[in-house]
Amino acid sequence: MAAPPPAAAEARAALRALLRAIDRHFTSVAGNAAWRDHAVAQFRAPAPADAAAAWEGLRLAKDYARLVQGVAHHRDLLLSYNLGLDSDERNKRMVEATARRVGFAMPNEPKPPPRPRKAAAGEAQQQQGAQQQQEGAQQQQQGVQEQQEGQAQRGDADGREPQRAAAG
């Protein structure tokens, strides 16, 4: 004998549990009602004629609600253990939590500037080569300037004494 189709109260309870989980963990977080709208549309769709298919849909809704709640709980546990943070940030948060427990508040410190990125060996050699080229160009330019200044002090570009016009 086939099982009777699920009762309306049972379907409403499953829908409420699913919508509660979706609203709490998806809609309120992202402000996107697409998940909620999809769940409501699935429940408003005509019920399958087969009772087994109806029970399967109801079971899927309950399972999905539990999955959403379980994933959110797991994420909360990871954040409470500070596993998603680097060790410096984790230690800082632990100190702040301890200070709050005893009634103190940690002072707000400005964030330090980010550390410079370590250049790869090839990049470092390229940077050194570029710096040496710049220094060489600057030295060459200084040499040209000194040479021009020296020639200007001597009077002529050839280095000869300037010819004086004969008076006469």
PLY file of the C-alpha trace (Angstrom):
ply
format ascii 1.0
element vertex 168
property float x
property float y
property float z
element edge 167
property int vertex1
property int vertex2
end_header
0.00 0.00 0.00
1.34 3.45 -0.94
2.03 6.06 1.71
-0.40 8.97 1.84
0.84 12.34 0.62
2.36 14.66 3.24
-0.05 16.76 5.26
-0.33 20.49 4.58
0.88 21.30 8.11
4.02 19.26 7.54
4.72 21.06 4.26
4.15 24.46 5.93
6.57 23.55 8.75
9.23 22.50 6.23
8.73 25.71 4.21
8.94 27.87 7.34
12.16 26.15 8.47
13.67 26.55 5.00
12.67 30.22 4.71
13.97 30.95 8.21
17.35 29.44 7.33
17.50 31.26 3.99
16.48 34.60 5.48
18.94 34.34 8.34
21.97 33.22 6.34
21.45 34.42 2.75
18.89 37.17 2.36
19.88 39.27 5.39
23.59 38.90 4.65
23.64 39.73 0.95
20.34 41.55 0.62
19.45 39.21 -2.27
16.02 37.60 -2.15
16.66 35.22 -5.07
17.08 32.14 -2.83
13.90 32.97 -0.93
11.93 33.56 -4.12
13.14 30.27 -5.59
12.14 28.29 -2.48
8.68 29.87 -2.40
8.23 29.21 -6.13
9.14 25.53 -5.65
6.56 25.14 -2.88
3.89 26.98 -4.89
4.43 24.75 -7.92
1.73 22.11 -8.42
2.28 19.12 -6.13
3.42 15.94 -7.84
0.71 13.33 -8.35
2.91 10.65 -6.85
3.00 10.65 -3.03
6.58 9.35 -3.02
7.73 12.35 -5.09
5.92 14.70 -2.70
7.64 13.11 0.31
10.99 13.33 -1.52
10.50 17.08 -2.17
9.58 17.63 1.47
12.65 15.68 2.62
14.88 17.73 0.30
13.51 20.99 1.74
14.19 19.83 5.32
17.66 18.59 4.39
18.54 21.84 2.65
17.40 23.88 5.67
19.64 21.73 7.90
22.54 22.10 5.45
22.27 25.90 5.41
22.14 26.00 9.22
25.05 23.56 9.53
27.27 25.50 7.12
26.53 28.75 8.97
27.29 27.10 12.31
30.56 25.69 10.95
31.58 29.14 9.64
30.78 30.67 13.04
32.92 28.05 14.78
35.86 28.72 12.47
35.58 32.45 13.13
35.32 31.90 16.89
38.55 29.88 16.78
40.09 32.60 14.59
41.35 30.02 12.12
40.78 32.29 9.15
43.28 34.88 10.42
47.05 35.07 10.40
48.80 34.46 13.72
49.45 38.16 14.49
45.81 39.09 13.99
44.68 36.03 15.97
46.94 36.98 18.91
45.72 40.56 18.80
42.09 39.44 18.93
42.80 37.07 21.82
44.42 39.90 23.80
41.46 42.17 23.04
38.99 39.49 24.15
40.92 38.94 27.38
41.01 42.68 28.08
37.24 42.93 27.54
36.63 40.06 29.97
38.38 41.91 32.79
36.81 45.27 31.95
39.56 46.95 29.97
39.57 48.24 26.43
42.56 48.13 24.14
43.59 51.48 22.62
42.93 51.96 18.93
46.22 51.84 17.07
46.59 52.95 13.48
47.36 50.13 11.12
51.01 49.94 10.10
51.76 50.50 6.44
51.89 47.30 4.39
55.23 45.58 4.16
57.02 46.01 0.86
56.73 43.02 -1.39
59.84 40.92 -1.64
61.12 41.04 -5.18
62.15 37.86 -6.89
65.82 37.39 -7.70
65.31 38.32 -11.36
63.35 41.43 -10.45
66.06 42.50 -8.00
68.75 42.15 -10.68
66.64 44.14 -13.13
66.13 46.89 -10.55
69.86 47.02 -9.82
70.65 47.18 -13.54
68.17 50.00 -14.05
69.65 51.92 -11.10
73.18 51.48 -12.48
72.06 52.73 -15.89
70.46 55.79 -14.30
73.61 56.50 -12.28
75.77 56.10 -15.40
73.56 58.48 -17.38
73.71 61.02 -14.56
77.52 60.79 -14.39
77.78 61.18 -18.14
75.50 64.21 -18.06
77.57 65.75 -15.26
80.75 65.14 -17.28
79.27 66.89 -20.33
78.16 69.82 -18.18
81.62 70.14 -16.59
83.26 70.01 -20.01
80.95 72.72 -21.32
81.62 74.88 -18.26
85.36 74.43 -18.71
85.18 75.44 -22.37
83.06 78.45 -21.53
85.64 79.56 -18.97
88.42 79.25 -21.55
86.45 81.32 -24.00
86.06 79.25 -27.12
84.51 75.92 -27.87
87.80 74.84 -29.50
89.79 75.85 -26.51
91.65 78.54 -28.50
91.99 82.09 -27.46
89.38 84.30 -29.03
90.62 86.41 -31.89
90.53 90.08 -31.32
89.49 92.36 -34.02
92.32 94.51 -35.30
91.84 98.08 -34.44
92.39 100.26 -37.25
0 1
1 2
2 3
3 4
4 5
5 6
6 7
7 8
8 9
9 10
10 11
11 12
12 13
13 14
14 15
15 16
16 17
17 18
18 19
19 20
20 21
21 22
22 23
23 24
24 25
25 26
26 27
27 28
28 29
29 30
30 31
31 32
32 33
33 34
34 35
35 36
36 37
37 38
38 39
39 40
40 41
41 42
42 43
43 44
44 45
45 46
46 47
47 48
48 49
49 50
50 51
51 52
52 53
53 54
54 55
55 56
56 57
57 58
58 59
59 60
60 61
61 62
62 63
63 64
64 65
65 66
66 67
67 68
68 69
69 70
70 71
71 72
72 73
73 74
74 75
75 76
76 77
77 78
78 79
79 80
80 81
81 82
82 83
83 84
84 85
85 86
86 87
87 88
88 89
89 90
90 91
91 92
92 93
93 94
94 95
95 96
96 97
97 98
98 99
99 100
100 101
101 102
102 103
103 104
104 105
105 106
106 107
107 108
108 109
109 110
110 111
111 112
112 113
113 114
114 115
115 116
116 117
117 118
118 119
119 120
120 121
121 122
122 123
123 124
124 125
125 126
126 127
127 128
128 129
129 130
130 131
131 132
132 133
133 134
134 135
135 136
136 137
137 138
138 139
139 140
140 141
141 142
142 143
143 144
144 145
145 146
146 147
147 148
148 149
149 150
150 151
151 152
152 153
153 154
154 155
155 156
156 157
157 158
158 159
159 160
160 161
161 162
162 163
163 164
164 165
165 166
166 167
